[in-house]
Amino acid sequence: MSGNTGLLLLIEAELGKPMYEIPTGNSGAEEEAKKRGCYSTLGVGRTAPQGWTDGGFIHDNLEGVQLPDVGKGFGDNKAADANGYLQYNEYIAYAVEQLRLRYLFRVGM
């Protein structure tokens, strides 16, 4: 951030199913995910969207993409481990081929 301006990069990621799920940070997550046949890791956070919606209402290109339903808000993630310390879900992809750079936004802070 410089001069109260920041950059936000949005990336489309192919995470695959299933994802290796963990409640906390784990430096060995990539190896554990591979052992389980997973291409990515989901760090399960304690706060989550309370609903999801199809992105097609924003633009036709987003049809089939699941987005948080902001009308339903955010709250306690029932799937989170009580001992977990991640505030929000974290998605980790291990191969560059899983990622597609989509949008770069310049935002005022």
Jmol script that loads the backbone (N, CA, C; Angstrom):
load data "model"
ATOM      1  N   MET A   1       0.842  -1.164   0.000  1.00  0.00           N
ATOM      2  CA  MET A   1       0.000   0.000   0.000  1.00  0.00           C
ATOM      3  C   MET A   1       0.895   1.236   0.000  1.00  0.00           C
ATOM      4  N   SER A   2       0.515   2.186  -0.805  1.00  0.00           N
ATOM      5  CA  SER A   2       1.272   3.428  -0.902  1.00  0.00           C
ATOM      6  C   SER A   2       0.297   4.572  -1.158  1.00  0.00           C
ATOM      7  N   GLY A   3       0.464   5.650  -0.419  1.00  0.00           N
ATOM      8  CA  GLY A   3      -0.420   6.793  -0.611  1.00  0.00           C
ATOM      9  C   GLY A   3      -1.881   6.448  -0.444  1.00  0.00           C
ATOM     10  N   ASN A   4      -2.212   5.596   0.521  1.00  0.00           N
ATOM     11  CA  ASN A   4      -3.585   5.148   0.787  1.00  0.00           C
ATOM     12  C   ASN A   4      -4.215   4.444  -0.409  1.00  0.00           C
ATOM     13  N   THR A   5      -3.391   3.864  -1.278  1.00  0.00           N
ATOM     14  CA  THR A   5      -3.883   3.074  -2.406  1.00  0.00           C
ATOM     15  C   THR A   5      -3.282   1.681  -2.306  1.00  0.00           C
ATOM     16  N   GLY A   6      -4.128   0.681  -2.467  1.00  0.00           N
ATOM     17  CA  GLY A   6      -3.670  -0.700  -2.427  1.00  0.00           C
ATOM     18  C   GLY A   6      -4.069  -1.424  -3.700  1.00  0.00           C
ATOM     19  N   LEU A   7      -3.447  -2.565  -3.938  1.00  0.00           N
ATOM     20  CA  LEU A   7      -3.772  -3.418  -5.076  1.00  0.00           C
ATOM     21  C   LEU A   7      -4.385  -4.709  -4.567  1.00  0.00           C
ATOM     22  N   LEU A   8      -5.429  -5.161  -5.233  1.00  0.00           N
ATOM     23  CA  LEU A   8      -6.116  -6.393  -4.882  1.00  0.00           C
ATOM     24  C   LEU A   8      -6.135  -7.265  -6.124  1.00  0.00           C
ATOM     25  N   LEU A   9      -5.524  -8.432  -6.042  1.00  0.00           N
ATOM     26  CA  LEU A   9      -5.459  -9.363  -7.160  1.00  0.00           C
ATOM     27  C   LEU A   9      -6.416 -10.515  -6.898  1.00  0.00           C
ATOM     28  N   LEU A  10      -7.369 -10.723  -7.814  1.00  0.00           N
ATOM     29  CA  LEU A  10      -8.298 -11.836  -7.697  1.00  0.00           C
ATOM     30  C   LEU A  10      -7.859 -12.939  -8.650  1.00  0.00           C
ATOM     31  N   ILE A  11      -7.816 -14.144  -8.124  1.00  0.00           N
ATOM     32  CA  ILE A  11      -7.331 -15.294  -8.870  1.00  0.00           C
ATOM     33  C   ILE A  11      -8.420 -16.358  -8.907  1.00  0.00           C
ATOM     34  N   GLU A  12      -8.615 -16.957 -10.067  1.00  0.00           N
ATOM     35  CA  GLU A  12      -9.506 -18.110 -10.207  1.00  0.00           C
ATOM     36  C   GLU A  12      -8.643 -19.344  -9.961  1.00  0.00           C
ATOM     37  N   ALA A  13      -9.090 -20.221  -9.076  1.00  0.00           N
ATOM     38  CA  ALA A  13      -8.295 -21.393  -8.722  1.00  0.00           C
ATOM     39  C   ALA A  13      -9.101 -22.669  -8.907  1.00  0.00           C
ATOM     40  N   GLU A  14      -8.485 -23.673  -9.497  1.00  0.00           N
ATOM     41  CA  GLU A  14      -9.074 -25.014  -9.595  1.00  0.00           C
ATOM     42  C   GLU A  14      -8.509 -25.798  -8.418  1.00  0.00           C
ATOM     43  N   LEU A  15      -9.323 -25.974  -7.381  1.00  0.00           N
ATOM     44  CA  LEU A  15      -8.840 -26.574  -6.143  1.00  0.00           C
ATOM     45  C   LEU A  15      -8.977 -28.086  -6.120  1.00  0.00           C
ATOM     46  N   GLY A  16      -9.917 -28.622  -6.890  1.00  0.00           N
ATOM     47  CA  GLY A  16     -10.122 -30.064  -6.911  1.00  0.00           C
ATOM     48  C   GLY A  16     -10.910 -30.544  -5.705  1.00  0.00           C
ATOM     49  N   LYS A  17     -11.408 -31.753  -5.820  1.00  0.00           N
ATOM     50  CA  LYS A  17     -12.135 -32.388  -4.721  1.00  0.00           C
ATOM     51  C   LYS A  17     -11.598 -33.794  -4.565  1.00  0.00           C
ATOM     52  N   PRO A  18     -11.377 -34.249  -3.363  1.00  0.00           N
ATOM     53  CA  PRO A  18     -11.536 -33.521  -2.104  1.00  0.00           C
ATOM     54  C   PRO A  18     -10.334 -32.635  -1.838  1.00  0.00           C
ATOM     55  N   MET A  19     -10.509 -31.685  -0.927  1.00  0.00           N
ATOM     56  CA  MET A  19      -9.397 -30.873  -0.452  1.00  0.00           C
ATOM     57  C   MET A  19      -8.963 -31.439   0.901  1.00  0.00           C
ATOM     58  N   TYR A  20      -7.694 -31.335   1.187  1.00  0.00           N
ATOM     59  CA  TYR A  20      -7.182 -31.703   2.501  1.00  0.00           C
ATOM     60  C   TYR A  20      -7.577 -30.580   3.459  1.00  0.00           C
ATOM     61  N   GLU A  21      -8.343 -30.906   4.506  1.00  0.00           N
ATOM     62  CA  GLU A  21      -8.839 -29.892   5.429  1.00  0.00           C
ATOM     63  C   GLU A  21      -8.074 -29.926   6.743  1.00  0.00           C
ATOM     64  N   ILE A  22      -7.670 -28.725   7.196  1.00  0.00           N
ATOM     65  CA  ILE A  22      -6.952 -28.602   8.464  1.00  0.00           C
ATOM     66  C   ILE A  22      -7.534 -27.436   9.254  1.00  0.00           C
ATOM     67  N   PRO A  23      -7.507 -27.505  10.606  1.00  0.00           N
ATOM     68  CA  PRO A  23      -8.060 -26.429  11.423  1.00  0.00           C
ATOM     69  C   PRO A  23      -7.049 -25.339  11.773  1.00  0.00           C
ATOM     70  N   THR A  24      -5.773 -25.601  11.560  1.00  0.00           N
ATOM     71  CA  THR A  24      -4.720 -24.661  11.931  1.00  0.00           C
ATOM     72  C   THR A  24      -3.629 -24.700  10.874  1.00  0.00           C
ATOM     73  N   GLY A  25      -2.634 -23.840  11.002  1.00  0.00           N
ATOM     74  CA  GLY A  25      -1.505 -23.866  10.085  1.00  0.00           C
ATOM     75  C   GLY A  25      -0.725 -25.168  10.213  1.00  0.00           C
ATOM     76  N   ASN A  26      -0.141 -25.606   9.106  1.00  0.00           N
ATOM     77  CA  ASN A  26       0.629 -26.845   9.112  1.00  0.00           C
ATOM     78  C   ASN A  26       1.678 -26.744   8.014  1.00  0.00           C
ATOM     79  N   SER A  27       2.942 -26.644   8.395  1.00  0.00           N
ATOM     80  CA  SER A  27       4.002 -26.490   7.398  1.00  0.00           C
ATOM     81  C   SER A  27       4.154 -27.724   6.518  1.00  0.00           C
ATOM     82  N   GLY A  28       3.616 -28.859   6.938  1.00  0.00           N
ATOM     83  CA  GLY A  28       3.685 -30.080   6.141  1.00  0.00           C
ATOM     84  C   GLY A  28       2.397 -30.383   5.384  1.00  0.00           C
ATOM     85  N   ALA A  29       1.544 -29.379   5.221  1.00  0.00           N
ATOM     86  CA  ALA A  29       0.231 -29.607   4.607  1.00  0.00           C
ATOM     87  C   ALA A  29       0.332 -30.113   3.172  1.00  0.00           C
ATOM     88  N   GLU A  30       1.299 -29.616   2.399  1.00  0.00           N
ATOM     89  CA  GLU A  30       1.410 -30.050   1.007  1.00  0.00           C
ATOM     90  C   GLU A  30       1.689 -31.545   0.920  1.00  0.00           C
ATOM     91  N   GLU A  31       2.609 -32.033   1.713  1.00  0.00           N
ATOM     92  CA  GLU A  31       2.921 -33.468   1.708  1.00  0.00           C
ATOM     93  C   GLU A  31       1.733 -34.293   2.183  1.00  0.00           C
ATOM     94  N   GLU A  32       1.055 -33.818   3.231  1.00  0.00           N
ATOM     95  CA  GLU A  32      -0.123 -34.539   3.745  1.00  0.00           C
ATOM     96  C   GLU A  32      -1.240 -34.565   2.698  1.00  0.00           C
ATOM     97  N   ALA A  33      -1.437 -33.463   1.994  1.00  0.00           N
ATOM     98  CA  ALA A  33      -2.466 -33.408   0.960  1.00  0.00           C
ATOM     99  C   ALA A  33      -2.154 -34.424  -0.142  1.00  0.00           C
ATOM    100  N   LYS A  34      -0.905 -34.471  -0.579  1.00  0.00           N
ATOM    101  CA  LYS A  34      -0.508 -35.413  -1.642  1.00  0.00           C
ATOM    102  C   LYS A  34      -0.717 -36.853  -1.206  1.00  0.00           C
ATOM    103  N   LYS A  35      -0.407 -37.179   0.049  1.00  0.00           N
ATOM    104  CA  LYS A  35      -0.616 -38.541   0.564  1.00  0.00           C
ATOM    105  C   LYS A  35      -2.081 -38.952   0.472  1.00  0.00           C
ATOM    106  N   ARG A  36      -2.976 -37.976   0.591  1.00  0.00           N
ATOM    107  CA  ARG A  36      -4.420 -38.236   0.578  1.00  0.00           C
ATOM    108  C   ARG A  36      -5.034 -38.062  -0.813  1.00  0.00           C
ATOM    109  N   GLY A  37      -4.191 -37.806  -1.815  1.00  0.00           N
ATOM    110  CA  GLY A  37      -4.696 -37.645  -3.180  1.00  0.00           C
ATOM    111  C   GLY A  37      -5.378 -36.314  -3.424  1.00  0.00           C
ATOM    112  N   CYS A  38      -4.997 -35.288  -2.659  1.00  0.00           N
ATOM    113  CA  CYS A  38      -5.600 -33.963  -2.783  1.00  0.00           C
ATOM    114  C   CYS A  38      -4.649 -33.016  -3.504  1.00  0.00           C
ATOM    115  N   TYR A  39      -5.220 -32.084  -4.268  1.00  0.00           N
ATOM    116  CA  TYR A  39      -4.431 -31.100  -5.001  1.00  0.00           C
ATOM    117  C   TYR A  39      -4.347 -29.764  -4.292  1.00  0.00           C
ATOM    118  N   SER A  40      -5.077 -29.612  -3.189  1.00  0.00           N
ATOM    119  CA  SER A  40      -5.097 -28.340  -2.477  1.00  0.00           C
ATOM    120  C   SER A  40      -5.455 -28.584  -1.014  1.00  0.00           C
ATOM    121  N   THR A  41      -5.302 -27.533  -0.213  1.00  0.00           N
ATOM    122  CA  THR A  41      -5.597 -27.598   1.217  1.00  0.00           C
ATOM    123  C   THR A  41      -6.582 -26.492   1.570  1.00  0.00           C
ATOM    124  N   LEU A  42      -7.516 -26.819   2.437  1.00  0.00           N
ATOM    125  CA  LEU A  42      -8.462 -25.852   2.990  1.00  0.00           C
ATOM    126  C   LEU A  42      -8.171 -25.713   4.476  1.00  0.00           C
ATOM    127  N   GLY A  43      -7.723 -24.525   4.873  1.00  0.00           N
ATOM    128  CA  GLY A  43      -7.604 -24.205   6.290  1.00  0.00           C
ATOM    129  C   GLY A  43      -8.959 -23.688   6.730  1.00  0.00           C
ATOM    130  N   VAL A  44      -9.632 -24.435   7.580  1.00  0.00           N
ATOM    131  CA  VAL A  44     -11.015 -24.107   7.964  1.00  0.00           C
ATOM    132  C   VAL A  44     -11.019 -23.023   9.030  1.00  0.00           C
ATOM    133  N   GLY A  45     -11.572 -21.869   8.683  1.00  0.00           N
ATOM    134  CA  GLY A  45     -11.631 -20.733   9.599  1.00  0.00           C
ATOM    135  C   GLY A  45     -12.868 -20.749  10.477  1.00  0.00           C
ATOM    136  N   ARG A  46     -12.836 -19.926  11.504  1.00  0.00           N
ATOM    137  CA  ARG A  46     -13.930 -19.876  12.466  1.00  0.00           C
ATOM    138  C   ARG A  46     -15.082 -18.984  12.019  1.00  0.00           C
ATOM    139  N   THR A  47     -14.868 -18.168  10.982  1.00  0.00           N
ATOM    140  CA  THR A  47     -15.912 -17.300  10.441  1.00  0.00           C
ATOM    141  C   THR A  47     -16.168 -17.706   8.994  1.00  0.00           C
ATOM    142  N   ALA A  48     -17.428 -17.788   8.597  1.00  0.00           N
ATOM    143  CA  ALA A  48     -17.742 -18.243   7.236  1.00  0.00           C
ATOM    144  C   ALA A  48     -19.021 -17.575   6.744  1.00  0.00           C
ATOM    145  N   PRO A  49     -19.183 -17.530   5.418  1.00  0.00           N
ATOM    146  CA  PRO A  49     -20.458 -17.048   4.866  1.00  0.00           C
ATOM    147  C   PRO A  49     -21.588 -17.957   5.349  1.00  0.00           C
ATOM    148  N   GLN A  50     -22.744 -17.361   5.600  1.00  0.00           N
ATOM    149  CA  GLN A  50     -23.892 -18.138   6.049  1.00  0.00           C
ATOM    150  C   GLN A  50     -24.724 -18.673   4.881  1.00  0.00           C
ATOM    151  N   GLY A  51     -24.279 -18.367   3.662  1.00  0.00           N
ATOM    152  CA  GLY A  51     -24.951 -18.881   2.472  1.00  0.00           C
ATOM    153  C   GLY A  51     -24.124 -18.572   1.237  1.00  0.00           C
ATOM    154  N   TRP A  52     -24.444 -19.267   0.150  1.00  0.00           N
ATOM    155  CA  TRP A  52     -23.722 -19.108  -1.113  1.00  0.00           C
ATOM    156  C   TRP A  52     -24.719 -18.857  -2.227  1.00  0.00           C
ATOM    157  N   THR A  53     -24.269 -18.194  -3.288  1.00  0.00           N
ATOM    158  CA  THR A  53     -25.127 -17.899  -4.430  1.00  0.00           C
ATOM    159  C   THR A  53     -24.330 -18.056  -5.720  1.00  0.00           C
ATOM    160  N   ASP A  54     -25.040 -18.241  -6.812  1.00  0.00           N
ATOM    161  CA  ASP A  54     -24.404 -18.384  -8.125  1.00  0.00           C
ATOM    162  C   ASP A  54     -23.968 -17.011  -8.633  1.00  0.00           C
ATOM    163  N   GLY A  55     -22.729 -16.917  -9.127  1.00  0.00           N
ATOM    164  CA  GLY A  55     -22.185 -15.657  -9.609  1.00  0.00           C
ATOM    165  C   GLY A  55     -22.795 -15.154 -10.902  1.00  0.00           C
ATOM    166  N   GLY A  56     -23.657 -15.939 -11.529  1.00  0.00           N
ATOM    167  CA  GLY A  56     -24.281 -15.529 -12.777  1.00  0.00           C
ATOM    168  C   GLY A  56     -25.107 -14.262 -12.665  1.00  0.00           C
ATOM    169  N   PHE A  57     -25.530 -13.896 -11.446  1.00  0.00           N
ATOM    170  CA  PHE A  57     -26.319 -12.661 -11.302  1.00  0.00           C
ATOM    171  C   PHE A  57     -25.443 -11.424 -11.493  1.00  0.00           C
ATOM    172  N   ILE A  58     -24.113 -11.567 -11.367  1.00  0.00           N
ATOM    173  CA  ILE A  58     -23.193 -10.447 -11.575  1.00  0.00           C
ATOM    174  C   ILE A  58     -22.834 -10.321 -13.048  1.00  0.00           C
ATOM    175  N   HIS A  59     -22.471 -11.459 -13.660  1.00  0.00           N
ATOM    176  CA  HIS A  59     -22.061 -11.465 -15.065  1.00  0.00           C
ATOM    177  C   HIS A  59     -22.205 -12.883 -15.589  1.00  0.00           C
ATOM    178  N   ASP A  60     -22.580 -13.019 -16.863  1.00  0.00           N
ATOM    179  CA  ASP A  60     -22.774 -14.341 -17.467  1.00  0.00           C
ATOM    180  C   ASP A  60     -21.536 -15.216 -17.351  1.00  0.00           C
ATOM    181  N   ASN A  61     -20.341 -14.622 -17.406  1.00  0.00           N
ATOM    182  CA  ASN A  61     -19.098 -15.398 -17.313  1.00  0.00           C
ATOM    183  C   ASN A  61     -18.914 -16.053 -15.949  1.00  0.00           C
ATOM    184  N   LEU A  62     -19.633 -15.575 -14.948  1.00  0.00           N
ATOM    185  CA  LEU A  62     -19.499 -16.120 -13.594  1.00  0.00           C
ATOM    186  C   LEU A  62     -20.555 -17.169 -13.277  1.00  0.00           C
ATOM    187  N   GLU A  63     -21.366 -17.530 -14.246  1.00  0.00           N
ATOM    188  CA  GLU A  63     -22.387 -18.548 -14.012  1.00  0.00           C
ATOM    189  C   GLU A  63     -21.717 -19.857 -13.607  1.00  0.00           C
ATOM    190  N   GLY A  64     -22.210 -20.453 -12.535  1.00  0.00           N
ATOM    191  CA  GLY A  64     -21.645 -21.697 -12.020  1.00  0.00           C
ATOM    192  C   GLY A  64     -20.586 -21.485 -10.952  1.00  0.00           C
ATOM    193  N   VAL A  65     -20.141 -20.245 -10.770  1.00  0.00           N
ATOM    194  CA  VAL A  65     -19.156 -19.924  -9.741  1.00  0.00           C
ATOM    195  C   VAL A  65     -19.916 -19.585  -8.460  1.00  0.00           C
ATOM    196  N   GLN A  66     -19.552 -20.241  -7.367  1.00  0.00           N
ATOM    197  CA  GLN A  66     -20.215 -19.993  -6.096  1.00  0.00           C
ATOM    198  C   GLN A  66     -19.551 -18.828  -5.367  1.00  0.00           C
ATOM    199  N   LEU A  67     -20.369 -17.833  -4.982  1.00  0.00           N
ATOM    200  CA  LEU A  67     -19.914 -16.650  -4.262  1.00  0.00           C
ATOM    201  C   LEU A  67     -20.643 -16.561  -2.930  1.00  0.00           C
ATOM    202  N   PRO A  68     -20.008 -15.969  -1.918  1.00  0.00           N
ATOM    203  CA  PRO A  68     -20.730 -15.763  -0.659  1.00  0.00           C
ATOM    204  C   PRO A  68     -21.970 -14.900  -0.890  1.00  0.00           C
ATOM    205  N   ASP A  69     -23.068 -15.292  -0.272  1.00  0.00           N
ATOM    206  CA  ASP A  69     -24.309 -14.518  -0.348  1.00  0.00           C
ATOM    207  C   ASP A  69     -24.248 -13.449   0.739  1.00  0.00           C
ATOM    208  N   VAL A  70     -23.862 -12.225   0.347  1.00  0.00           N
ATOM    209  CA  VAL A  70     -23.664 -11.157   1.327  1.00  0.00           C
ATOM    210  C   VAL A  70     -24.956 -10.776   2.038  1.00  0.00           C
ATOM    211  N   GLY A  71     -26.092 -11.082   1.434  1.00  0.00           N
ATOM    212  CA  GLY A  71     -27.366 -10.804   2.076  1.00  0.00           C
ATOM    213  C   GLY A  71     -27.595 -11.647   3.317  1.00  0.00           C
ATOM    214  N   LYS A  72     -26.935 -12.797   3.383  1.00  0.00           N
ATOM    215  CA  LYS A  72     -27.075 -13.682   4.542  1.00  0.00           C
ATOM    216  C   LYS A  72     -25.994 -13.436   5.584  1.00  0.00           C
ATOM    217  N   GLY A  73     -24.977 -12.650   5.220  1.00  0.00           N
ATOM    218  CA  GLY A  73     -23.950 -12.262   6.180  1.00  0.00           C
ATOM    219  C   GLY A  73     -22.932 -13.347   6.476  1.00  0.00           C
ATOM    220  N   PHE A  74     -22.115 -13.056   7.477  1.00  0.00           N
ATOM    221  CA  PHE A  74     -21.070 -13.960   7.924  1.00  0.00           C
ATOM    222  C   PHE A  74     -21.295 -14.277   9.385  1.00  0.00           C
ATOM    223  N   GLY A  75     -20.836 -15.434   9.829  1.00  0.00           N
ATOM    224  CA  GLY A  75     -21.028 -15.804  11.222  1.00  0.00           C
ATOM    225  C   GLY A  75     -20.184 -16.998  11.586  1.00  0.00           C
ATOM    226  N   ASP A  76     -20.552 -17.644  12.656  1.00  0.00           N
ATOM    227  CA  ASP A  76     -19.813 -18.784  13.187  1.00  0.00           C
ATOM    228  C   ASP A  76     -19.815 -19.934  12.178  1.00  0.00           C
ATOM    229  N   ASN A  77     -18.645 -20.472  11.912  1.00  0.00           N
ATOM    230  CA  ASN A  77     -18.513 -21.605  10.994  1.00  0.00           C
ATOM    231  C   ASN A  77     -18.703 -22.894  11.784  1.00  0.00           C
ATOM    232  N   LYS A  78     -19.819 -23.550  11.573  1.00  0.00           N
ATOM    233  CA  LYS A  78     -20.134 -24.774  12.315  1.00  0.00           C
ATOM    234  C   LYS A  78     -19.144 -25.897  12.024  1.00  0.00           C
ATOM    235  N   ALA A  79     -18.457 -25.830  10.852  1.00  0.00           N
ATOM    236  CA  ALA A  79     -17.516 -26.874  10.478  1.00  0.00           C
ATOM    237  C   ALA A  79     -16.137 -26.674  11.100  1.00  0.00           C
ATOM    238  N   ALA A  80     -15.909 -25.537  11.739  1.00  0.00           N
ATOM    239  CA  ALA A  80     -14.583 -25.225  12.285  1.00  0.00           C
ATOM    240  C   ALA A  80     -14.300 -26.035  13.542  1.00  0.00           C
ATOM    241  N   ASP A  81     -13.055 -26.430  13.683  1.00  0.00           N
ATOM    242  CA  ASP A  81     -12.572 -27.110  14.880  1.00  0.00           C
ATOM    243  C   ASP A  81     -12.515 -26.084  16.015  1.00  0.00           C
ATOM    244  N   ALA A  82     -13.005 -26.458  17.177  1.00  0.00           N
ATOM    245  CA  ALA A  82     -13.016 -25.534  18.312  1.00  0.00           C
ATOM    246  C   ALA A  82     -11.607 -25.086  18.696  1.00  0.00           C
ATOM    247  N   ASN A  83     -10.598 -25.897  18.368  1.00  0.00           N
ATOM    248  CA  ASN A  83      -9.215 -25.549  18.701  1.00  0.00           C
ATOM    249  C   ASN A  83      -8.510 -24.795  17.578  1.00  0.00           C
ATOM    250  N   GLY A  84      -9.176 -24.611  16.456  1.00  0.00           N
ATOM    251  CA  GLY A  84      -8.561 -23.925  15.327  1.00  0.00           C
ATOM    252  C   GLY A  84      -8.392 -22.441  15.607  1.00  0.00           C
ATOM    253  N   TYR A  85      -7.380 -21.839  14.991  1.00  0.00           N
ATOM    254  CA  TYR A  85      -7.142 -20.421  15.229  1.00  0.00           C
ATOM    255  C   TYR A  85      -7.271 -19.563  13.969  1.00  0.00           C
ATOM    256  N   LEU A  86      -7.587 -20.163  12.824  1.00  0.00           N
ATOM    257  CA  LEU A  86      -7.756 -19.370  11.609  1.00  0.00           C
ATOM    258  C   LEU A  86      -9.062 -18.592  11.693  1.00  0.00           C
ATOM    259  N   GLN A  87      -9.010 -17.305  11.395  1.00  0.00           N
ATOM    260  CA  GLN A  87     -10.217 -16.483  11.463  1.00  0.00           C
ATOM    261  C   GLN A  87     -11.147 -16.762  10.279  1.00  0.00           C
ATOM    262  N   TYR A  88     -10.561 -16.883   9.070  1.00  0.00           N
ATOM    263  CA  TYR A  88     -11.340 -17.126   7.855  1.00  0.00           C
ATOM    264  C   TYR A  88     -10.774 -18.329   7.116  1.00  0.00           C
ATOM    265  N   ASN A  89     -11.553 -18.910   6.220  1.00  0.00           N
ATOM    266  CA  ASN A  89     -11.068 -20.020   5.410  1.00  0.00           C
ATOM    267  C   ASN A  89      -9.882 -19.580   4.562  1.00  0.00           C
ATOM    268  N   GLU A  90      -8.908 -20.464   4.428  1.00  0.00           N
ATOM    269  CA  GLU A  90      -7.740 -20.222   3.588  1.00  0.00           C
ATOM    270  C   GLU A  90      -7.628 -21.372   2.597  1.00  0.00           C
ATOM    271  N   TYR A  91      -7.554 -21.040   1.316  1.00  0.00           N
ATOM    272  CA  TYR A  91      -7.446 -22.050   0.267  1.00  0.00           C
ATOM    273  C   TYR A  91      -6.031 -22.002  -0.291  1.00  0.00           C
ATOM    274  N   ILE A  92      -5.373 -23.153  -0.335  1.00  0.00           N
ATOM    275  CA  ILE A  92      -3.984 -23.224  -0.783  1.00  0.00           C
ATOM    276  C   ILE A  92      -3.894 -24.176  -1.967  1.00  0.00           C
ATOM    277  N   ALA A  93      -3.451 -23.653  -3.108  1.00  0.00           N
ATOM    278  CA  ALA A  93      -3.197 -24.460  -4.305  1.00  0.00           C
ATOM    279  C   ALA A  93      -1.689 -24.614  -4.426  1.00  0.00           C
ATOM    280  N   TYR A  94      -1.231 -25.788  -4.853  1.00  0.00           N
ATOM    281  CA  TYR A  94       0.201 -26.065  -4.860  1.00  0.00           C
ATOM    282  C   TYR A  94       0.853 -25.989  -6.235  1.00  0.00           C
ATOM    283  N   ALA A  95       0.075 -25.945  -7.286  1.00  0.00           N
ATOM    284  CA  ALA A  95       0.645 -25.906  -8.639  1.00  0.00           C
ATOM    285  C   ALA A  95       0.177 -24.633  -9.348  1.00  0.00           C
ATOM    286  N   VAL A  96       1.094 -23.959 -10.008  1.00  0.00           N
ATOM    287  CA  VAL A  96       0.774 -22.737 -10.742  1.00  0.00           C
ATOM    288  C   VAL A  96      -0.302 -23.012 -11.788  1.00  0.00           C
ATOM    289  N   GLU A  97      -0.327 -24.213 -12.329  1.00  0.00           N
ATOM    290  CA  GLU A  97      -1.321 -24.571 -13.354  1.00  0.00           C
ATOM    291  C   GLU A  97      -2.748 -24.543 -12.823  1.00  0.00           C
ATOM    292  N   GLN A  98      -2.922 -24.549 -11.523  1.00  0.00           N
ATOM    293  CA  GLN A  98      -4.249 -24.493 -10.920  1.00  0.00           C
ATOM    294  C   GLN A  98      -4.801 -23.066 -10.857  1.00  0.00           C
ATOM    295  N   LEU A  99      -3.987 -22.071 -11.197  1.00  0.00           N
ATOM    296  CA  LEU A  99      -4.350 -20.676 -10.993  1.00  0.00           C
ATOM    297  C   LEU A  99      -4.487 -19.922 -12.299  1.00  0.00           C
ATOM    298  N   ARG A 100      -5.431 -18.994 -12.311  1.00  0.00           N
ATOM    299  CA  ARG A 100      -5.602 -18.080 -13.442  1.00  0.00           C
ATOM    300  C   ARG A 100      -5.807 -16.682 -12.879  1.00  0.00           C
ATOM    301  N   LEU A 101      -4.896 -15.776 -13.209  1.00  0.00           N
ATOM    302  CA  LEU A 101      -5.037 -14.396 -12.769  1.00  0.00           C
ATOM    303  C   LEU A 101      -6.221 -13.787 -13.509  1.00  0.00           C
ATOM    304  N   ARG A 102      -7.152 -13.201 -12.765  1.00  0.00           N
ATOM    305  CA  ARG A 102      -8.374 -12.696 -13.392  1.00  0.00           C
ATOM    306  C   ARG A 102      -8.496 -11.182 -13.363  1.00  0.00           C
ATOM    307  N   TYR A 103      -8.355 -10.576 -12.201  1.00  0.00           N
ATOM    308  CA  TYR A 103      -8.623  -9.158 -12.071  1.00  0.00           C
ATOM    309  C   TYR A 103      -7.614  -8.516 -11.137  1.00  0.00           C
ATOM    310  N   LEU A 104      -7.170  -7.326 -11.478  1.00  0.00           N
ATOM    311  CA  LEU A 104      -6.330  -6.517 -10.614  1.00  0.00           C
ATOM    312  C   LEU A 104      -7.061  -5.205 -10.357  1.00  0.00           C
ATOM    313  N   PHE A 105      -7.357  -4.937  -9.098  1.00  0.00           N
ATOM    314  CA  PHE A 105      -8.074  -3.726  -8.718  1.00  0.00           C
ATOM    315  C   PHE A 105      -7.139  -2.779  -7.970  1.00  0.00           C
ATOM    316  N   ARG A 106      -7.260  -1.510  -8.246  1.00  0.00           N
ATOM    317  CA  ARG A 106      -6.588  -0.485  -7.449  1.00  0.00           C
ATOM    318  C   ARG A 106      -7.666   0.112  -6.561  1.00  0.00           C
ATOM    319  N   VAL A 107      -7.439   0.063  -5.258  1.00  0.00           N
ATOM    320  CA  VAL A 107      -8.468   0.492  -4.310  1.00  0.00           C
ATOM    321  C   VAL A 107      -7.923   1.577  -3.390  1.00  0.00           C
ATOM    322  N   GLY A 108      -8.746   2.546  -3.085  1.00  0.00           N
ATOM    323  CA  GLY A 108      -8.408   3.584  -2.125  1.00  0.00           C
ATOM    324  C   GLY A 108      -8.738   3.107  -0.731  1.00  0.00           C
ATOM    325  N   MET A 109      -7.880   3.409   0.193  1.00  0.00           N
ATOM    326  CA  MET A 109      -8.073   2.975   1.574  1.00  0.00           C
ATOM    327  C   MET A 109      -8.446   4.151   2.457  1.00  0.00           C
TER     328      MET A 109
END
end "model"
wireframe off; spacefill off
backbone 0.3
color backbone group
